[in-house]
Amino acid sequence: MTSDIPPWAGAVGADTLARLLALQGERDWLDYKSRCDLSLTRDVVEITKDIGAMMIAGGYIVVGADDNGQPAGEAAQLDLFDPATVHAKVAKYLPDPFEIRVARHPCGNQSYAVIYVAPHAAGFCVFECDGNYTDSVKGTRTVFRAGDVFARHGTRSERWNQRDIAEIKQRLQADADRGRDQDAEALALIDDISGQLGGSGLWLAVAVVPEYRLPDPPKITPDAAQRFLAGWSTAQAPVEAVAQGTATYRQPGGVVITSQAGTAEPPYWWRLGLHDGGDTTGAYVLAHEVAADPASSDTHWLGLPPGVGDGMTIPARRDDVEVRLEMLLDVLTAYAIGTDAGGRAVITAVLLTPHRDKWVRIALLDEVTDDSEQHTGWRLASGRAHQPMEAVVKVPVTGRVQLADMRDARLRLQAASRLAADLLALFGVDRPAILRPDGTLDPYGAAVSRQQPMYEHARHLGLPVDDISPGERRRKFEEGIAAAKNSLRQR
């Protein structure tokens, strides 16, 4: 099962298909199939056997090529080779979760299907039901049985043996080492962006580092970066529009886009770093001013809780942390996917402070409004939401996702919810207000001023969102307070 799978494995673009055909021969990680009709049980069972075997080390299947990578004629039912259909048919025999990526491309005078099988996180995959089909000559045939594990031995998919176990251990160790490298790369990107944020204030920064990248990625240009941003803004209906026509410039390894502000402090409100290979970073300012004394003329922070308006505390909205995190995760993973990167991705989020000389504490706040949506003040998001700066700044929280899953809006929200929960826990907040673990939005979660854009974003993505009036929101909050008090009295 020794695999020489190339470092660019994971991509399924037209360039990848050309590379696979140019090899002109099968490998333990590459299987050519002249035909595969997914409307036939026999063909589904046979290709599932190969997919299950490739989950040990990863690999590719190309449909439409003979054993030498030459055109074998248009494959029947090629339109069935879309990610959802292939996954559903394979999932009948193999347990979730697993990752396969599927694409169709023309090459020369015909079209092909290319399937990338990602290495299984557990090291191998166990078939969970029998793979049977009926042959007109030999009757019922069983290709694999429930409990079987298959591996690639040369160009054949066969039941595993003792030697395969040693290879699996080596691959899992290599994955662990690579994962640690991804963590380090993400932190390096965060450190880099920290030194490039202008002004003062509190920033939320996110870095995405994919596992697999193209070996010689094309250099993204400033114009291409702007086109990507425009396309993303149109397709995703983001929480808050990322303005076009902003400062965009090429730097070694990628492109930087910054939003210029109309005032001197800070010089911009957000920053994106789009790297050629698919790594990407983003930062958004959460607050840029110290919380003023409530008795002053600063009406924005009117009604601060005791101790926060001390001139040494910078405030941030709890719902803003969630909104900005979801938006950054959305745009950064969209860019990484667009570069044909793949595999598992490390996502790191952290709070940053470019300049710390003006303040020493951070307060995480919830906005309080009345039934007519008028601002009445602020409250701490938890009993420990007023923290020393060093306790919460530059403390990274990290998640791992299958990059291909980030095409799904619900799975993106789940990933954002997990990261937000870890970030908010630094302030003693037990759970996000808006982002639910199941990939939906809590209709009672956002403050009124943040509710509409967040929920418009969700509706655009096809997620269910209920309209909640300010009166309903207030009653729900009061019911929660009453329930908590009653629980305390009963203890």
N, C-alpha and C positions, 0 to 999 in steps of 0.2 A: 504493500500500500504506500510505498514511498512516493510522495507527490512533489512535482516540480512546478506547482501552480504559480503563475507569474504574479508579480506584485501589483499589476493593474487589475487583477481579478475583482469582480464585484460590479463592474460596469456592464451594461447591456445595450450600449449605443451602436450605431452603424459602424463606427470605427472599430469597436470590439468585435463585431461579426466579421469584418474584413481580416482582422488579426487571427481569429480562430480558423477561418477557412484557409488562410495562407500557411498554416502549419502543415496542411496536407497529410494528416495522419492523426489517429486517435491517441490519447494519453490516458493515464489513470484518472486524470481530472477533466478529460474531454471525450465526449461520445457524439459521434455523428449518427444521425438516423435519416435514412432515405425517405421514410414515410412514418407518420404517426397520426392516426385519426382518433381524436379524443371523444368522438361519438361512439367508438367501439370499446367495450369493456376490456378486450384483449390488449389493445394498445395502451389504455390507461394503466392496467396492471403492470405491463412491461416497463413503461416509462417511470412508474412509481418505484419499481425495484431499483432502477438506476438512480433516481433522486434520493431514495433512502440510503443507498450505498455511498453517494457523494457527500452526505451530511457529515461524514467523519472528517474529511479534509477540505470540502468545498469543490466545486467544479462546474463545468458547462455541458449543456446538451444543445446541439444544433440540429434542427429538423429541416430536411431538404437537401442534405449533402450525403454523398456516398462515403465509403470507408476511407477514401483519400481526400476528402474535403471538396470533391468536385460536384457540380450541380447534378441533382438526381431528378429534376423535374418538379413542377409545382406540387407541393404536398396537399393532400385532401384536407378540407376543413381547417385550413390554416387560420381562419378567422376565430376559431375557438381558443387560439393561443393568446389570451389576454390574462393579466395577473389574477383577476378574481376567479375566472373559470378554472384555470390550472390549479390554483390553490384549493378550490372547493373539491375538485376531483381527487387530488392527492390526499386531502385531509380525511377522506373516507377510510384510508388505510394507515396514515401516519398521524400521531398525536400532535396537536398544537402545543406550544408555539414553535414554528419554524419559519424560515425566511427563504422564499424563492422570488426571483425577479424575472420578468418575462417581457419580451419585446418582439416585434416583427419588423423586418427591414428588407427592402429590395437590394440585391447585389448582383451585378451583371444583368442577365436576362430573366431572373426569377426572384421570388421572394423566399425568405427563410424565417424560421422562428428560432430565437435564442433564449435559453433558460439558464440563469445563474442560480446555483444551489449554494447557499451560505453554510459554512460549518455550523453544526448544531452546538448550542451553548453547553450541553451536557457531554459533548464529545462524540456521541453517536445517537442514533434514533432507532427505537424498537417498534417494529410493525405491530399495530394493535388489533388487526383482524386479518383473516386469510385473504390472499389474492388469488381468486379463482376466475377462470373463464372457460367457455365451452368451445372446443375445436370440432369442426365438422367431421374430421377423420379420427382423432384420438379421444374424443369425448371431453369430459371435464379435466382441466389441467390446473394444478396448484403451483403457482410460481413462488409464493412465500406463505408462511403461516404466522399467525399471531405469536409474538414473542421472539421472532427471528430478528437478527441484526445482520445487515449486509455491508460489505466493504468492497472497494475497488481493488482488484488484483490484476495489474496490467490494464488491459482494455475490457475486462470482464467484471460484472457485478456478481459477487458470490457471498455465501455466508461467511461471517468473520471467523478468524482463527486466533491462536494465542499471539502470533506476531503482531496482529492488528492492535492488540491492547497496548503494547509498548509504544506503537506509533500514536495512538490516541493520547496517551499520557504526555508524550513529547509535544503534541499539538496544543493540548490544554495549557501546558507550561509556557509555550511560546505565546499563546493568546494572553495569558496573565502578564507576561513581560511586556507585550505590546500595549495592553491596557494601562499598565503603569506609565508607559511612555506617552500614551494619549493624555493621561492626567497631567503629566509634566508639560506636555505641549500646550494644553489648555491654560494652565497657570502661566506659562510664558507669554501666551497671547494676552492674558489679562494684565500681566505686568507691563506689557508693551502699551496697551491702550491706556493704562493708568497714567503713564508719563506723557500722554498726548492730549489729555482732557484739559481744556482751558478753564479759567475762572476758578471759583471755589464751589462749595455746595456738596450735596450728596448725590451720588450716581449709582445706578444699577447697571452692571456690566455682565454680559453673557458671552461665552465662547463655545463654539461647536467644532469638534475635531472628529471627522469621519475616520473609520478604520481603513477603508480602501480608497485610493485615489488613482487617477490616471498617471502613468509614469512620466509622461511629457505633456503636461496640461497646456492648452493654449493660454496665452496671456490675455487676461481680460483688460479691455480698454475703458477709459472713462465713459465714452459713449455707450458701450455695451452695459456698463454698470447702471447707467441712467435708464436704459431700456428695460433692464431687469426690474429695477425699482418701479418703473411706471407700470409694467405688466403685473407685478405682484400687487401693487396698490389697486389696480382695476379688478384683478381676479379675487383678491382676498377681502376687499372692503375692510381695511385694517381699523383697529381701534381708534387710532388717530392718524390722519393722513400724514405720510412722510413726504414733505413737499418736494416738488421737482425744481430743477434749476438751481440746486444748491451747489456748494463748493465740492467739486469732484476732481480728484487728481490721482495720477499714477504714482505709486511708490514701489520699491523693490519687492516683488512677489505678489503684488495685488493692487487694488484700488481703494481709496478712502473717500467716503462721502460724508460731509458734515452739514448740519443745518445751521445757518447763520442766524443769530438773534439780532434784534433791533437795538439792544443795549450793550454796553461794554462788559457787563458781568451777567452771565458767562458769555464767552464769544460764540458758543453754539449750544443747542439744546440736546442734540443727539449726534452719534457718530457711528458709522458702519465701516468695517474693514472687510473687504471681499477678496480673499486670497485665491490665487490661480488654481490651486489644487483642490479647493473645496472647503478648507478651513475658513472660518469666518467669525468675526467678533462684532459686538454692538454694545453701545452704552446709551443710556437715557438719563437725563437729570431728573431726580425726584424732588429736590428742593435746593434753592441757591441762596437762601437768606436765613439768618438767625431769627428764631422766634422772638418777636418784639413783645415788650410789656403790654398787657391788654389795655392799659390806660392810655397808650400812645395813639398816634394817628394811623397806625398800621391796621387797617380794617380786614385784611386778608386773614390774619390769624386772630381775629376778635373772638374772645371767649375761650382762651386757652385754659387748660386745667392748671391747678396750682403748681408752681415750681418750674413750669415749662418756659414761661416768658421771662427767663432770668438773664437773657442776653448772651448766654453761653451754650444754648441748646438749639440745634437745627431740627425742625420738625419735618416729618414725611407722612403722607397719607398711607394707611394700610392698604386701601383698595388700589391706590396708584402703583404700589409694588406689584400687585397681581396683574393689573392691566398692562404695565410696561413689560413685565416678564413674558406674558402671553404673546404680546406683539413682537418682541425680540425673537422669541423662540420660533414664531411663525415665519418671519422674514429670513432668519439665518438658516433654518433647515431647508426652506425653499431654495435658497441659493446653493447650498451644498448638494442637494439633489440635482439641481440643474447643471452642475459640473460633471455629472455622471459618477460622483463619489458614492460609496455604499458601505455595507456591513454595519457593524455596531458603531454608534457615535457617542462620544463623551460630551456631555453638556455641563458646563460649569457656570454658576451664577455667583456674583459677589457684589457687595456694596463697596464703593470706592469714594475717597475724598482727595481731590487733587491738592488742596491746600487746607491745612488744619489749624491755622494760627488764630482763627476768629472764634472757635467754639470747641467744646470738650465733650458734649453729650448729644445723643440722638433721641428724639421722642417719636414713637410711631402712634399716629392718631386716627380716630374715626370721626367723621363729621357728624354733627347732630343737626337735624332739620325739623321744622314743624310740619303740620299737615298741609300747609300751602307751599311746601318746598323752600321755605325761607331758612337761610342759615341762622342757627341759634348758638353755635359754639362747637367745641371740640372735646373729646374725651380720650383718655389713653386706651389703646387697643387691648391692653391687658394690665394687670397689676405690676408687671415688670417691663413695661414698654418704654420706660425712660432709662436708657442705658448709657454707661460711659462709652465714648467713641471706640476705644480699643477693644471693647468686648464684642462688637458687631461688625466693624469695618475690616475688610480684607480677610474675612472668614469664609472660605469657599464652600459651597454646597454643590454636589455633583450627582448627575443622573446618567444612566446609560439607556439608549434606545436603539432599536433597529431603524436605521435611517429611512428605509423604504416605508416604514409605518408612519412616518411623519407626513406622508401624503394625505392621511386620514385626519380630518379636523377633530374628531372625537379623541383620537389617540394623541394628537398634539396637546389638546386640553388636559388629558390625563397626565402627560409628561410635565406640563406647566404646573399642574396642581401639586405634583410630588415635589418639584423644586420649590414652589412657593411655600409649601408646608415646612420644609427644612429651613428656608430663609426666615420665615416668620417666627419659627421656634426660637431663634436667637433673642427675640423680644418677649418670650413667654406666651406667644399667641398659639393656641392649641390647634387651629386649623384655618385654612383660607376662608375668606368671606364670600368670594364669588366663584372660585374654581372648585368644582366638585371632583372627588376621586374617580367618578364614573365617566368623566369627560363631558359633563354638562355644566350649565351655569345656574347658580342659586338665584332665583328671581328676587330674593330679599337681600342679596349680598352687597350690592354696590350702593354707595351714596348716590343721591339723586343726580348730582352733577356729573357722575361717571356712568350712570346707568344706561342712558340712551345710546352713546357710541359703542359701549361694550356689547349691548344686546343687539344692536343693528349688525355688528360684526358677526355675532353668532347666527342670526337669522340668515345672513348672506351665505354662511357656510352650511346651512341646512340643519342647524341644531335647534331643538325645541326651546323656546323661551316664552315665558308667560309675562303678560303686562301686569305690573303691580302698581297700584296707586299709592301716593304718599300716605294716605290714611291707613291703607292695609299694611304698609311697611311699619308704620308707627304702632299699630295694634299688635303686629307680630313681635316687634321688639319688646313691647310691654309685657306680652304673654311670656316671652322668654325670661325676662327679669323676675316676673312673679313665680314662674316655675322654679327658678334657681333659688329664690328666697324660701319657697316652700320646702325644697329639698334640704336646705340648710337647717330649717326649723325641725325637720324630722330626724336629724342625726343626733 
